[in-house]
Amino acid sequence: MDQGPTGPGRPNKPPGQVERGIGAWEWNLVCSSGKLKEMAQSIFMAGILIGGLVLGELSDRFGRKPILTCSYLLLAASGSGTAFSPTLSFYIVFRFLTGFSISGIVLSTVILNVEWVPTWMRAISSTAFGYCYTTGQFILSGLAYAIPQWRWLQLTVSVPYFIFSLLSWWIPESIRWMVLNGRFSKALKTLQHVAAFNGKKEEGEKLSLEELKFNLQKDISLAKIKYGTTDLFRIPILRHMTLCLSLAWFSTGFAYYSLAMGVEEFGVNLYILQIIFGGVDIPAKFITILSISYLGRHITQAIVLLLAGGAILALIFVPSDMQILRTALAVFGKGCLSGSFSCLFLYTSELYPTVVRQTGMGINNLWARVGSMLAPLVKITGEVKPFIPNVIYGTMALLGGSAAFFLPETLNRPLPETIEDVQNWRHQGKKRKQEPEAEKASQRIPLKPCESGRDPS
């Protein structure tokens, strides 16, 4: 492949070095220009951030399925365009569009999962989606080893999304979205097709428009009450949850990408380390699901972030020549942060009531993208002192874990429909705390002596 011109001020690529980066030698991204690589990564994260804002709104307006299909198509086109980028400027533009489209795919998939899968299956299905991400890491490591040229690798992982955009047409649209937008006939037909696919054709044929409207009457009435982003900060109980969750989401995205993007710093074979980084997600997410199912959501969320922060800070005190120990700490921290993401998606959707659930998910997911966008820029501070980035990453993870302790527990509780439901949670929690205190206080009341000459009864 073309390695770019050489000459004064443009160093030659070292003999025998295989090009596996984004054209570091091809576009002279070395020495002082090496910071442009971090900037390119931040712009990719900015695309994810803006995509979440724009495509989330479009998903509510035009439906989940069209946005999913268009996002697949945009990812295929922008990814293929990245492979043929003639300059760094074109590369950055295509990477922004790639991040933009990825956000649409993730958002639409999560929403469809929540709106189609039964409540008792949501934790399992969320974990299954997380394992798909892990599987992708394994596949990418193998492809990167087999295809050393970054342009061909980029093209190889982008072209399949043209096929995925076609396959997405067979995914059913959200019934709740169709009902809330007055498309009752289409919603009924979709339900009947799904019933037939599940081997319950007779039950599907018995459904009627009146029965559908009756079963979703509460959702229809709730949709008439309009809440916006400002309500998350105007209403005290929502403001409290939003601030704590935002810090947890930000610190998770911030610390996660600090480890994911720094794999080359641990001195271990890059491909093997990528496989290890992907493999740790398997036990990490499994343990997380067990923990949130038995210990609770906010305890699990706090523990995984505190452990991740401790692992990142511990890297400061481990010498660079102790590669195995540094790698073990990084892998442990990455596993905790993967578990944090799994917990946050479920926990956030359970904390917010139905009337603001989508808005709350969007705002908190935005903070995770802000964190992932800032993570590459913080690495530049390592030029002042090498330990500064890990101090910042680890401290933020500790703060996010501490914030989780101030959130209410949702284990074995029904999903809140209205803001009043969330406020009742708070009152019930206070009542439970006050009852044992009142009982103890009653036990401390001293017995009064009976007055002489008076009947004790």
ABEGO torsion letter per residue (X at the ends): XBAEBBEBGBBBBBBGBBBABAGAAAAGBBEAAAAAAAAAAAAAAAAAAAAAAAAAAAAAAAEAAAAAAAAAAAAAAAAAAAAABABAAAAAAAAAAAAAAAAAAAAAAAAAAAAABBAAAAAAAAAAAAAAAAAAAAAAAAAAAABABAAAAAAAAAAAAAAAAAAAAABBBBAAAAAAAGBAAAAAAAAAAAAAAAGBAAAAAABBAAAAAAAAAAAAAAAABBBBAAAAAABAAAAAAAAAAAAAAAAAAAAAAAAAAAAAAAGBBAAAAAAAAAAAAAAAAAAAAAAAAAAEAAAAAAAAAAAAAAAAAAAAABBAABAAAAAAAAAAAAAAAAAAAAAAAAAAAAABBAAAAAAAAAAAAAAAAAAAAAAAAAAAAAAABAAAAAAAAAAAAAAAAAAAAABBBABGBBBBABAAAAAAAAAAAAAAAAAAAAAAAAAABBBBBBBBGBBAX
